[in-house]
Amino acid sequence: MRHSDRTRAEELDASSLRNKSVRHRCVGYGKEFPHSFNPFCDCGHMVDVEYDLKGARLYDSTNPYIRYFDLLPLESPESLLPVRQTMTPTHHAMELGKLLGLRWLYLKDETVLPTRTTKDRMAVVVLSFFREVGVKEFACSSTGNSSTALAHWIPCFPQCKMHVFTGQDFLDRLNFAETDQVNVIALRGGTFVEAFAEAAQFAKRTGVASEGGFFNPARREGLKTTFLEGAESVPRPIDWYVQAVSSAMGVYGAYKGAKEFLAMGHIVRLPRLLCVQQATCCPMVSAFEAGSKTIRPEDIVRRPTGIASAILRGDPTRVYPYVREIVVESGGTFASVNEGEIRQARRMVEEYEGLSPCFTASTAVAGLVRLAKEGLIHADQTVLVNLTGADRGPQPPLGNVNWLDRTPEGWRAGQDQHPPARELRKGTE
């Protein structure tokens, strides 16, 4: 199809969308909120979104934001960013499956997305949601993929500005062209958790919105479209959904999407969830294996290290109870894998399936390999693994970076405000 014909077809797809209502409800006590940005209830529980599933439909489109519009947190089709995107491939991994004894193994290839990461889905829905509810300036934090995706898509919402906070070790993972819409703040010697906290403090001081990460419902809703696509592409009911996790917002979204598809009659059962972390930074695995419903002090990793950079979140204290609840409900589990297993998994996917996932995506494959060897995933079961991203090519260094230094009074502006990040930045991993 020619570009002009494709554009016209997509316009026709979008023209069929209709207005709908979105309910916002506290997951703890059920309090309802108006359609606006309310990540938390007064009681402290998070707020999730609900739809009229009896009236919901799937639209005839290959653009996931159009096809699944009735399952996204937007009331008006006019709020959706003008994004032309098609569904990512769901790859039947026959050769790798033979090696592992898994006949029905499928890989969701998110590496083909514009920023080579599944976070593109999150960014499009978050910015569309913010556009609808009137959020025009926000602060966020990132280990690289989220901020890269948000920065890539923010030109589609020219009235919006974002302030990205990042730890020094993650600065070279911010891969986007500089723009007045994006303000980058780096914490010298800071961690992701510290950057997350500083972003929230900045939002509080300045009155801009705190983007919220896991607790932004639009993030979870955007990421669930990966599973929805997979469920429609895989010819059998999915028994296991596998993903590498830091906060696990993608897994949380996937399970919610699965519940919605089940209620709508598009699938016949819910998948079990396998959340995989690297052994050098696995607080969720540690807590789960100890039978703890919360992250304990001994589970927290203060200075995370590891080759899967995108999931180096050492303190998931606030999100873990929500994630543990759905993993237990699904009959799933958590698993950790070491660097050798991650590297081997990457080589296996490259050799047997011709795909080249990043180390984070390879962490998910390594977890599957471990459970298959242990006999916890069986030959007749259908498995969908989310290959969440691939390495990005070298990017020019960010020249306009605002540095913060650690002081007894907290993080304060440093003396050298705009040094280059590095001579050459490596990319996704």
Secondary structure, DSSP 8 states (H G I E B T S, - for coil): --HHHHHHHHHHHHHT------EEEETTT--EE-SS---B-TTS-BEEEE--TTT----S-SSHHHHTGGGSS-S-GGGS---------EEE-HHHHHHHT-TEEEEEEGGGSTTSBTHHHHHHHHHHHHHHHT--EEEEE-SSHHHHHHHHHGGGSTT-EEEEEEEGGGGGG--S---TTEEEEEETT--HHHHHHHHHHHHHHH--EE--GGG-HHHHHHHTHHHHHHHHHSSS---EEEEE-SS-HHHHHHHHHHHHHHHHTS-SS--EEEEEEETTS-HHHHHHHTT-SS--GGG--SS---S-GGG--S--TTTHHHHHHHHHHHT-EEEEE-HHHHHHHHHHHHHHH-----HHHHHHHHHHHHHHHTTSS-TTSEEEEEE-B-----B-----EEEEEEETTEEEE-S--S--S-SSB----
